[in-house]
């Protein structure tokens, strides 16, 4: 159980997690003394190795700062792929006005951290892309902020509605006006994705160097998730919340039939396939979509 937990958290576990798994204080101390656990910060351990990688250190920082702490600011920007790594402490945001100092961690206390502004990206809790940009606007030079905005747009990570809401919530914070100016010209071009699964698929397509599809547009009387018109290809990403019902099942099959009869090839991908089998998904798309066109 402990090994599985550590594998999910980049070899990092919290003391409270060890206690919940049935280890007592003496058993934890014995594992530290025999080199099976290594103390990273107070109450946080590495399992089986004295040091962990960058993601492990990020996990350790969020655990050390409390259950609601999330990676934020420059550290979140690096984790989300918006900016390269910068020197300095790991940055974490915690709700509330009071926060404890931690060695090697810069803790930002905030009055408000809405659930909509928190995501779990690659098993690490962090601020959303939109909230991260708002935070960067208050702490980074304009050139670096502009680079982060451009990268978020290039990776199809920005949500039009979410960005507008984040700017509204951040009204009055330092740098928000400048951030609003940077994104104002981009908002109309940000694809309107309807789910996290769709955003992950778009990022997979971009990272693979494939042509960018049209997003959430109508075809043969139906709104489809992604389409490459020149290749007569439609991809539907199926989340269980909206597709795993009797109505959703029959609606999807009727849509597929209409599209196939009109000469379109339809591919359906699940959350598990997009996240767990990205190489196979990319190989399938490469076989259907030429690099030279959409």
Secondary structure, DSSP 8 states (H G I E B T S, - for coil): -HHHHHHHTTTEEEHHHHHHTT--HHHHHHHHHTTSEEEEETTEEEESSS---HHHHHHHHHHHT-TT-EE-HHHHHHHTTSS---SS-EEEEEESS----BTTEEEEEES---GGGEEEETTEEEE-HHHHHHHHHHHS-HHHHHHHHHHHHHTT---HHHHHHHHHHTTTSTTHHHHHHHHHTTGGGS----SHHHHHHHHHHHHTT----EEEEEETTEEEEEEEGGGTEEEEEE-HHHHSSHHHHHHHHHHHHHHHHTT-EEEEEEHHHHHH-HHHHHHHHHHHS-TT--
